[in-house]
Amino acid sequence: MNPLQKNIALWLVISLIFVMVYHLFNQPKTAQTEIIYSEFLSYVDKTQVTEVTIQGDNISGRLTNGTAFKTYAPRDAGAITLLKERGVRISAKPVDDSPWYMTLLVSWLPMLLLIGVWIFFMRQMQGGGGKAMAFGKSRARLVTDKSKKVTFADVAGIEEAKAELQEVIDFLRDPKKYTKLGGRIPRGLLLVGQPGTGKTLLARAIAGEADVPFLSISGSDFVEMFVGVGASRVRDLFTQGKKNAPCIIFIDEIDAVGRHRGAGLGGGHDEREQTLNQLLVEMDGFESNEGVILVSATNRPDVLDPALLRPGRFDRQVVVPLPDVKGREKILEVHARKTPLAEDVDFAVIARGTPGFSGADIENLVNESALYAARFDKEKVNMSDFEYAKDKVMMGVERKSMVISDAEKRNTAYHETGHALVARMLPGTDPIHKVTIIPRGRALGLTQQLPVDEKHTYPREYLLNSIVILLGGRAAEELILKDFTTGAGNDIERATALARKMVCEWGMSDEMGPLSYGKKEEQIFLGREFATHKDYSEETARKIDKEVSRIVMKSYESAKQILSDHLDLLNRIAEELLDKEVLNGAELDAMIGYGDTLRQDVPSAQDDANPLPDASA
């Protein structure tokens, strides 16, 4: 019987006892008037008694007016005769000879019951695993199911993180290998990474690989509506860990209880801080926790308390990054194990076409491709299914049923062609993957670029060219339509934000110099500053605005110049796009017809022939 069933059975028994006691002491009793024996005889003589009940020396009955009475009578044989003569109904009962212990039980049962219930609740509040009021008990789950275990073979694309954790598992299996050289077991490992990179999957792999007990709990499981429950659960968690040592304790989303202390406007979160304080003490306090390793995961390491991150508590911070091209290819192979694949499926091509995808994104990509293939009753998933799923994940679902006028479709075609043509003409930009005027997601059309190589830092020229590409759509609208539409709103917003970052954050402006302007807005309730500080003068602010405006306007003029020089090509591509609705990179290059030589003839955003701000981002 599990703890839940025990609790239900216990409460049923308690409820039944209360019902029995209630019915025992709440029997309906008729109010009886006690009279003397002579008065009783007088009533009988006047025929005012209708019925009597004789039980030993006690007589009870009812008068003609309905009044109930009782009296004590001596053993008088004449009374019976008198009752018969007056026509009174007579009933007799034996003397109630209850044993003494029943009398004692009836008199003391309520008190004993109350004392028992009080003792029960006190014991429940003080301890016990799955008892009814075990608020302070940890809700950690001991991983014992080996049938569906995850191993390191199921984790791909994050080899460095796997190596860090593999070392910990080896330490637990063979501690002498490390202790003989004076090393000690790490007390804590913090898995840090963006959402979907595989932090929880790594922890599940640890549970599958390690031959030691694995306790799993979420950070939100500590805080309850009752005061002091969080700290109590932390204590109980580490008590369980010590009993099962050597063992691994995994706390998922530790930022729920490990946030910076002293946070909030007008006061802090005392309950959460108490929980954190207890966690700090348990990890590195007076009592040692030898053999207990704490593994935690978070995607917000910036909000964690510094005392939690120091060596001795979390000795290692394992970064779980977004996978690179090779990592994405391996992740695709892992998630596609149970998917029947056609011969034309090439994971290397899919991996190159999914930059910035996390492990969760890739899993979703494989799942979407399988669902799309099943929609058409296919036996295997082919490359076209993966391409559809990739476009769906990256750009949104096609909304072919959306009614768009011919004029609006023409505007969209020229807008997207402006983006694509400018991107194709500028050197050093990412190749065009696809141009479409089919509405996807919230956009009426899309121009998609895919990088050839992974980028971790971006040069100034690349950023300037990106601004020119963003403004290519609006430039095409001005040249062809002689008007502007709201479709360029998001492009203008992104271009302005990028130019401002170049000036204020990355020091890419010759005019403003290699300086950082303005502090970033801090998050509230983290124990940090709430207001945004403007650490520069009004004059500097005007210079920044002027510089940002200059970068954007020069980039816009550059985009207009490129499109003006290739106006015929712009019209031809737009007409083809209106006809086909979708153009891929190869089709676009075939229409341009110049190949990469054309790019060499077009000046970059920083060339004198196409002057862009000296001080750009």
N, C-alpha and C positions, 0 to 999 in steps of 0.2 A: 504494500500500500504506500503510495507516494505521499509527500507532505500535504498536498492539496486535499487528497481524499481523507487524510487524518484530520485535518482542520474541519472539513465539512461534517464528518462523523461526530467530532467533538462538540461542535455547535449544535447539532441535532439533539445529542444527548442532553446538553444543558437546557435547551428549549423545552424538551419533553419533561424534564424534572420541574421546571418552573410551571408548566401547565398542570402537572399532577398536584403540586402544592397549592396552586390557585384553586383547583376544584375541591381539594381536601378541606381547605379552610374557608371556602365560600359557598358551602351548602346552604340553600335557603332555609332559614329557621323562622318558624312562626312565633310571634311575640305572645307570651303566656303571662297571665296575671296570677300571682300567687295569693291564695286565700287560705283562711284557717279552716280546720275540719268542721267546726260547728256551722260555719257559714256555708260550707259545701252541703251539709245535711239540710240546712234551711232551703237552699236552692232546689235540692232533690224533692223535698216535701212539697214545695210550691210548683213542681213539675216544670222548672225552668232549665233543667239539664236535659240535653238531647242525647249525648253519647259520652262515655267515659272509657279510658284505657287504664287498666290496673297492671302495674309492673312492680312486684314486691310490695313495699309499703308506700309507693308513690302512685298517686292517682292524677291523671290529666284528662281533660275533656273540653266540651264546648257547650256554652249556654244557648238558649233559644234565640238570643239577640246576636249570636255569632261570636261572642267573646270567648277566647281560649283561656283556660285556667289550669292551674296545677295546685296540688296540696299533698301534704303528708298525712297518711291515715294510719291509725293503730290497727292491729288485726281485729277487725270488728265484723263478725259473721252477719250481724243484723243489717249492716250497710248494704250487703248484697241483696238481701231480701227486699229492703226498701227500694233499691234501684229497680228490681224486677216489678214490684207493684206499681211503680210510677212509669213503667214502659220505657226505661232508658236502655239504649244499646250499650252492651257491655262487651269489651274486648280485653283479653289478658295477654301479657308478654312475659317471658322469663326474665329473671333478674340479669342485667348486663354485668357479667363478671369478667371484665377486661383484665389481662395480666398487667402487672406493674410496669413491665418494660414497654408495653405498648403505650401506656399513659405517659411514660417518660419520653418515649420517642415522639409522640404527637406534640408534647409541650416543648421539646428542645429541637425538633427538626428544623424549623425556620432559622434558628440561630446557627445551628451546625452548617446548614446550607450556605448561609451568608459568609461564614468564616471560610468554608471550603472554596467558594468562588473568589474571595479576596486573595487567598493563598495562591490559587491558580493564576490569577492575573499578575500577581507580583513575580512569580517564577517565569511567566512568559516574558515580562518586560526585562528580566535580568539575563536571559540567555535561551538557548535552544535553537537548533537548526531551522526546521521548517514550521515552527509553531505559529500560533495565530497572531501574536503580536511581536514577532521577531523583526521589528523595524530596523534595528541596528546590525542585522546580519548582512554580510556581503552577498551580492547576487552573482558572484563570479561562477562561471560554468566550467567545470572540469572536462576538458576535451578527452574523451575516451573512445569515440567512434573511429575505428581505423578502417572501416569499409569504404568511406568516401573521403579519405584523407588526401590533402594536397601536398605535393612534394616539390622540391626545387626544380624538378623536370617540367613542372607546369608553369614555372616563372621564367620569363625570357625578357631580354632587352635591358636588364639592369644587373649586369654581371658583377659590378663593383659592390653593390649593396648585398648581393647574394654572398660574396666572399666574406664581407664583414660579419654577416650573421652565421655563416658556416663555421667561422672561427669560434664563435660563442658556443655553438652546438658541440664542436670538438672539445672545447674546454669542459663542458658538462659530462661528456662521455669519458674523457681521459684527462682529469685535472692535473695529474702528476707531470704530464708533458710540459705544462706551463709553470707550475709552482716550483719545480726543481730549479728554475732559473730566476726565482724571486718574483715572478709575476702573480698578480691576483686577478680574480675573476671580475669582469666589469659588472658594476652594480646596475647600470641602466643603459639602455639604448633607445635613442629617439629617432624614429623614422620621419623624415621631413620630405615633403614633396607636394606637388600640385594635386588637386583632386583627380582621381582616375589613374594615377601612375602605378598603383599596385602595392600600396603600403599594407593594407589589410590582407591582401593575398600573400605577401611575404610572411606576415605573422601566421597565417594558416599553414604556410609551407614549413615554418619552424615547428608548429605543432605536429605536422606529419613526419618531419625528419627526426625530431628529438625523441629519445627514449626516456624522457622524464615527464612528469605531470605538467600540464599546460592549463593555466587558469585564464579565462578570457572574460573581460567586463568592459562596458562602455563608460566613458567619462560622465555621461548624464545619469547613470545608475546610482551615483553617490548621493546626489542632492534629492531630498524628499521634502514633503510639506512639514515634517516635524523637525524641530531644532535639535542639532547635535547628531542627526542620523548619519550625515556624510562622514564625519570624523569616526563615528563608531564603525561604519562599514569599511573604512580604510584599515582600521585596527584589525577587524575580523579578517579582511582580505590577506593581510600579511601574516596573521596567525595561521590561516589555512596554508599559506605558502611555506611557513616554517615547519608545519607538520608534514608537508609533502616534499621537503627539501631533499636533494636539489630539484628545483622546479623553475618554470618560467611563468611570470605574470604578464599578461598583455592588457593594456588599457587603450582602447580605441578612442580617438578624438579627445585627447587629454586636455585640450584647450578649454573644455567645458568646466573644468575645476582648477586648471593651472594658470588662469589669467593673472595678469599683473595685479598685485595687492594695492590697496589704497585707491581704487578706481571709483569713478562715479562723481556726479555733481551733488554736493550736499551730503555725502555719506557713502560708505562702501557696502559691499555684499558680505555681511559678517558670516553667514552660514557657509558660503563658498570659501571664504578666507580660512575659516576653521578647518574645513576639509583639506585645503591646500597645506596648512600648517601641519596637520597630522601626517599628510603624505610626505612632507619634507623630513619630519622626525623619523618616520618609518624607514625612509630610504637611507638616511645617514644621521642617526642619532646615537644615544648612548648604547642602545641595544644593537648588537650586530645581526645582520640578516645574511649570514653566510649560506651560500647555495641558492639564494633567491635572486633571480635576475628579472628586472622590470623592463619590459619592452613596451614602448608607447608610440603612437602614431598621431600626427597632426599635419594639417595644411596651413596652419597659422602659427609658425614659430615666433613671429614678431610680437605676439600678444602674451607669450608665456613669461612667468615671473623669472627674473635673473637667478634667484636662489635655487630654482628648480633645474636650471641649465648648467650649473657649475659642475666641474669634475668631482666625483665622489657620489653624485646622484645620477646624473646622466653623463657617463664617461664618454660616450660616443654619440655623435649626431650623424646618422647615416642618411645622406641625401639620396632620394629616389627620384631621378630626373625624368624628363620626357625622353622617350627612346629616340635614337638616331635612325638612319635609314636601315642599317643592319639589324638594329634592335626591333624595328617595326616589322621587318621581314620574318624574324624569328617568332615574334608575337603572333603574326598571321598564321604561321605554321602550327603554333600551339592551339589557337582557337579553331582552326579548320581541320583538326584531327578527325572529328566525327562527321565532317561534311564531305559528301562525295563530290569531287572536283573534276571538271572537264580538262582535256589535255591543253587547252589554250590558256589556262590560268597561269599567270606569271606573277608570283608574289613580289619579285624584285621591282616590277613596274608599278604595282599597287603601292609598295612602300615608298617609292620615289614620289608618287602622286599624293601622298598623305602627310605632308610636313606639319609638324606641331600636334599630331595626333597622340593622345595618351593610350595606355593599354585598354582602358574602358571604351574609348572611342573606336579602337580597332575591333574590339569584341562586338560592339554595336554594328560596325560595318559588315563584319562576317555574318552576323545574324540577319541584318537587313537584306543582304544579298541572297541568303538562303530563303527568306520569306518571299522575296520577289521571284525567285526561280520556282518556288512552290505554287505561286499564283498562276503560273502557266503550265503546271503539271509536268515540269521537267524532272528528268531522272538525276541530272547532275547540275551543279552550279558552274556556269561558264564565265568568261571574262566580262561579257556585256552586263551580266548581273552585278558583278563587282563595280563596274563603272557607274551603273545606275545608282547603286547604294552609296558610292563615294560622292556623287553629285548631290544626292538627297541629304546626306549628312553634312556636307560642306556648304551647300547653297540653299537647301530647303526643298520642299516637295513642289513639283511642277503643278501649277494651277492652270491647266489648259482650258478649263471650263469658264475661266474669267472672261467676261465680255469686255473687249477693248476696241475702241473706234480705230479706223484706219489712220486718222490724223495722229492719234496718241501713239499708235504702233510705229508710225514713221518717226515721230519725235524720239521714241525709245531707241529705234534702230540707229539713228544718227548719233545719239548720245553714247551708246555702247561702242559704236564704230570709232568715235573720237577717242575713247579710252584705249581701245585695242590698237589703233593706228599710231598714236603717240607712244604707247609702250613698245610697239614693234620698231619704231624709228630711233628711239633713244638707245645709245649703247650702254651696256652693263646692266640692263634691266632683266627681270625674270621673264622667261618665255611665256607666250600666251598659250594657255591650255584650251580654253573654250570661251566662245562669245555666244550669248543667247538672248533673245528677246521674249522668251517664254517666261511668264511670271513665276518666280520661285520665292517662297517664303513671303517676305514683305516687299520684295523688290520687283519692279516690272521687267527688269532685265539685269544681266550680270556679265561681267568680264572677269574671267578667272586666270590668274597667273600662278604658276607653280615654279618654285625655285629649283635650280639644278643641283645646288649644294646646300647643305645645312649652314645657316648663318647664325652666328652668336653675337657678332658685333656688326654694326652697319656704318659704312663710310659716309662722309658728307655728300659725295656725288650721288650715291645711291638714294639718300633721303631726298635730295633736291629733285632727282628724276621721279621719285615717288609722288612728290607734290605736283609736278608737271602732269603726270599720268592721271592723278585724281581730278585735275582741272581740265583734262582733255574733253570730257563730256560736255561741260558748260561751254567751252570754246567752240565745239562743233555746233551746239545750239545757236550761238551767236552768229557764226558764219553762214549757216544754211537756213535756219529758221528766222533769222533777224529778230529773235525774241528769246526770253529766258523762261524756263519752267521750274517747278518745285522739285523736279527729279534730281537736281544737283545739290540739294540741301545737305545730304549726308556727306557728299564729296567735299563740299566747302568746309564743313565742320571738321572733318578729319584732316584736311590740308592745313587749316588754321592751327589746330592743336599740334600737328607735327612741326610746323614752323615755330610755334611758341616753345615747344620743348627743345628745339635746336638752339634757340637763343637763350632761354632761361635755365635749362638743365644741363645741356651737353656742351655748352661753350663753343658752338660752331659759328659764331658771328664775329667777323673781324671788327665790326663797329663796337660791340659790347664786350668783346674779349672773353677769355676763358674764366668766366665767373658764373656762379650760381645765384639766381635771383628768386627769392621767395621760398619759404619753407612749405613743405607739403602739408596738406591738411591731415591732422592726426585723427584717429578714430576715438570716439567718445567711449567712456567707461573702461579705459585701459590704464588709467593712472597717468595719463600724459596730457599735454596741452590740447584744448578743444578748439580754440580759435586759430585761424590762419594768420600767421604773422607776415606782414609786408615789410621786409627788412631793407627797403630801398626807398629813395625819395621820389617825389612826384615828377621831377625832371627825368630821373632814370626810367620811370614808368612810361613817360611819353616817348623816350628813346626806344624802349622795348617795343611799344606799340608800333612805332614808325618802322623799326627794323622788321618786325613780323609782317607788317603790311607790305614792305618792299619785297620781301622774299616771295610772298604769295602773288603779288601783282606781276613781278618779273617772271615767275613761273607760268602765270596765266598767259602773259604775252608770248612766252616761249612756246606754249601749247598752240596758241593761235597761229604762230608763225609756221610751225611744223604742218599743221592742217592746211594752211593757205598754200604752202608749197606743194601739197599733194591733194589738191581739191578734187581732181578727177578720180583719184584712187579712193578718196573718202566716199564719193557718190557711188562708185562701183561696188565697194564692199557693203555699203548700207543697203543697196538694192538687192544684192545677193543675200544679205541677212534677212531682209523682208521676205524674200522668196523661200529660203530654207529654214529660217527661224533659229538655227543653230549652226555655228561654224567652229570647227576645231582649229588647233594651231597649224596643222599641216595644210588645211584648206586656205587659211589666211596667208601663209607663206607662198602658196602656189599662186594666189591672186596677185600678191605684191610682185612676185617674180624676180626679185633681186637677190634673195638670200641674205646672208650676213654682210655682203658687200655694201648694201644700202646703209646699214648702220654706220659704217665707217665714214660715209659722206655726210651724215647728219651730226652737227656739233652737239656735244654734251651740254648739260645744264651749266657747266662752269666755263665753257669755252668763250673766248672773246667774241666770236662770230654770233653767238646767241647770249648776250650778256645777262647773267643772273646776278643777284646781289653778291657782292664780295663777301658779305657777312652772312651767309646763310647758315642755317642750322648747323 
